[in-house]
Amino acid sequence: TIGIGAGIGCDGQIQIINDILGSYTDFVPKHTKQYAKLTDIMSSAITEYYNEVKAGTFPTDKQSFSMDESILAGLK
């Protein structure tokens, strides 16, 4: 048998990836255990992204595509 929150008597356990990775700030379902706290990591990453976009430091040429002006003119 396979269960979600059914206890150790099952042959297999179903878990939701967001539950075990800690994708929620104040919610941990009874049937799960958080193996990480990704909300802190995600919040930090989103804040860093926002700040770089606002400062004009992202994207750089490394994350951008370019097109030869003659090709662009041909498309117009």
Beta strands, then each sheet from edge to edge (+ up, - down):
strand 1: 2-3
strand 2: 12-13
sheet 1: 1+ 2+
end
